[in-house]
Amino acid sequence: MRLDFRHAAACIVLQALVSPAIAAEPPNPPAPVPQPAVIERVFRQAVEGVVRPLQEVQENAAAVAQMNQQRRQQAVQMQQMLQPAMYGELEFIRATCGELSREAKRAIKEAAAAAVREAAEQFAAQQHRPGRRSVDLQRIFGKTLDPIVDRHASADAVAKYRGEKRAREQRRAETARLLVVSKLDEELDLTAAQREAILADLESLWDAAWLCELLDPGSFVVNGHRPAPDFAAECIEPHLDERQRKVWESWVRVASWRQAGVHLGWRFPDGPGLNGADAWWDR
Amino acid sequence: MVGPMIRRRVFRPSGAAIAGALLWGVVAASTGLADDDRIEEDPLPGAAQRQEGNIIDLEANFDANLFEQTGGGLVIRGNGLRVRRPSPTGEAEAESESQTLARLRQLGLEKLDRVDRTCGLSDAQQAKLTLAVESDAREIAEEIEATRSRYAGTAANFAQPEGQKKWQAFQQDVQRCRARLQAAFEADSLFAAVLAETLDEQQRAGLDRESRARRSFRWRAMLAPVLLKMDETLGLTRAQHAALERALVAAEPPLRPEAPPGRRNTHAEQMLVYLQLSKADANVLRGEFSDRQWRALSMLMNQGKAMKSWLDQQGLVEFER
């Protein structure tokens, strides 16, 4: 875009200087004849206007190529890091679906590997974008694997698989709620009754977006505080006493989730896990 | 809808502004030096000067490690030797109250405040317990200060074996003082004894109930994310998750009711969960898992057991008596 614009502008200027009769209307009084020095300067500017953007384009292309190379390397490293999660997911399918045909096993294994590749590429791409967003590995596994399991497993197995997945989602939500209340307890010193009341409200008004609490590794601190779970303020504030409300308000002022949460974009399913591939999937 | 446009304001200082800032900097620096003439960087002679990066001021690092770090963490601050010079007036300057005593008093009063919120203390009870806090704080502060004073004006040179030995002894002393700080106002303290005497039956029951509930809640909140990680890496079913959760709830450790201030030590929490899992009845658990899963779980449990002595230093669990 920039190249075209400069080029066009230079052409118009040159045209205006060389053919003043076209540019000026009416031709009365006669247009001044441009001096050779002026023509040369304008011509040089026009040529530079074409050549410099070309150099910029080449430089940008080199930078983009380098960035892509970095992204590819990061994606490969990430694929390695996601192997334990993939083995875990395959174990989960094996436990819930039971016996599967050889063809089904192959299709599921391939789909799991594809999901890991996709997650790794998404992660690497996010690293190069300002305002990183999270990469939800479970969502990617679900999107890729669910249709394959539906296609290849028996109806009973599919029902069991789906039921177990829902239960796992509920466990994630319950963990997020516990972590929210635990964090509040550390900052506000809640009573047992307050903890239970907030937990109950978090459950009844639950919003899946609040799973973001799982992204907080616990060690991340802003202005001396961990990010405040103010996304769920409606479940928290009604249960605080005056002292706690003051602490809560100042906490939210210095470390609200909106300020701090943007820095939390990824939760690694780390640990040794299942130690390698399961030969069952190749039988 | 068009969003608000964000403009970045660029500050371009004029020549006069730069000259003014430079002049102010010189004046401020000279005033600063005049105010701080008791402490100065000591030029290190000869070979020691070349090894400046290896010399650690132990006195300054004592406070940094005692108050700013938890568990087994160690920090090294401000390489280079700093020595105290005598006061220019020749008079001994009054030492301000020690940081250790102030910190201990704050911890004790926070604990007392928590008891008050739970039980509603009378003025007489408040007064007695405040005295107990002060007494405990002074006793522990004195012990810590005695250790701290051994490092006054001393440094360890990492480049020499003697310096490395000194650093190891320093680490052990810091760990011991840290443990003393963590256990302040707990079971063996005067505060605990006065509390037991001072509260009436109803207050004591309320406090016990609240402490137990907080401990159990902290344990639930500690094990849930670890189980979630296992969910993802071991592919647990509902029944398997429930079996692990049951075993872990039954193996609740004597957690300190209050979490150490600041960021969570999630690594220590994870290791504690693995350690407690290793105490569960393996015969009951084993049948719930596939061979692959059990192998992975055994590895985690062994990892937890191997970290036992490290975990003891982290201050998550009360000392076993």
Interface residues (C-beta under 8 A of the other chain):
Chain A: P84 A85 Y87 G88 E89 L90 E91 F92 I93 R94 A95 T96 L137 Q138 E164 A167 R168 R171 R172 E174 T175 L178 L179 V181 S182 D185 E186 D189 T191 A192 R195 L214 P217 G218 S219 F220 V221 G224 R226 P269 D270 G271 P272 G273 L274 N275 D278
Chain B: R114 R117 T118 R209 E210 A213 R214 F217 R218 R220 A221 M222 A224 P225 L227 L228 K229 M230 D231 E232 T233 L234 G235 L236 T237 R238 Q240 H241 A259 G262 R263 R264 N265 T266 E269 S290 R292 Q293 R295 A296 M299 L300
